[in-house]
Amino acid sequence: MSKKKEPSIWEGFKAFLMRGNVVDLAVAVVIGAAFTNIVNSVVKGVINPLVGAIGTKNLDHYSYCLKDPCTGTGDAATGIRIMWGSVLGSTLSFVITAAVVYFLMVLPMAKYLSRLEARRKAKEGTQEVIEVTELEVLKEIRDALVAQRASGHDRE
């Protein structure tokens, strides 16, 4: 009996790395990490000052006191606070990130792919029309040859 040779760990790792999805995922992670800095800068430089026009410039300072007395900050704080400002800031960062990714990456790529698909379908439709036309021409030639043969037999 012959034993099947199992691929080595190195061969399996190479096969894993050669898949296209792994490379795409790695690129997406790197771009996402770089993009996070941009979004954080927009939130801190644009969104927070706009919110600061209404209240404080730093959203992290917005809180609600559940149990008095709420005094002090950091480790010296007393009472129980809900820091809803930091949640709001993180939510704004997420929404801005999602909007930018959708409008600058996903939507244009979807439009591009739909145009490619429409061109491919149009090209296939043109090829079908040409094939049908050629088939009709061949049928006409066949019918003409059959008619010519039949008329040749009638003369004899």
QUIHU-V95155 format. One record per backbone hydrogen bond with DSSP energy under -1.0 kcal/mol. CO is the residue of the C=O (numbers start at 0). NH is the residue of the N-H. If there is no record, write none. Layout:
((CO NH) (CO NH))
This chain:
((7 11) (8 12) (9 13) (10 14) (11 15) (12 16) (13 17) (18 22) (19 23) (20 24) (21 25) (22 26) (23 27) (24 28) (25 29) (26 30) (27 31) (28 32) (29 33) (30 34) (31 35) (33 37) (34 38) (35 39) (36 40) (37 41) (38 42) (39 43) (40 44) (41 45) (41 46) (42 47) (45 49) (46 50) (47 51) (48 52) (50 53) (50 54) (57 60) (58 61) (61 84) (63 81) (66 79) (68 70) (70 77) (72 75) (73 76) (79 65) (79 66) (81 63) (81 83) (82 86) (83 87) (84 88) (85 89) (86 90) (87 91) (88 92) (89 93) (90 94) (91 95) (92 96) (93 97) (94 98) (95 99) (96 100) (97 101) (98 102) (99 103) (100 104) (100 105) (101 106) (104 108) (105 109) (106 110) (107 111) (108 112) (109 113) (110 114) (111 115) (112 116) (113 117) (114 118) (115 119) (116 120) (117 121) (118 122) (119 123) (120 124) (121 125) (122 126) (123 127) (124 128) (125 129) (126 130) (127 131) (128 132) (129 133) (130 134) (131 135) (132 136) (133 137) (134 138) (135 139) (136 140) (137 141) (138 142) (139 143) (140 144) (141 145) (142 146) (143 147) (144 148) (145 149) (146 150) (147 151) (148 152) (149 153))
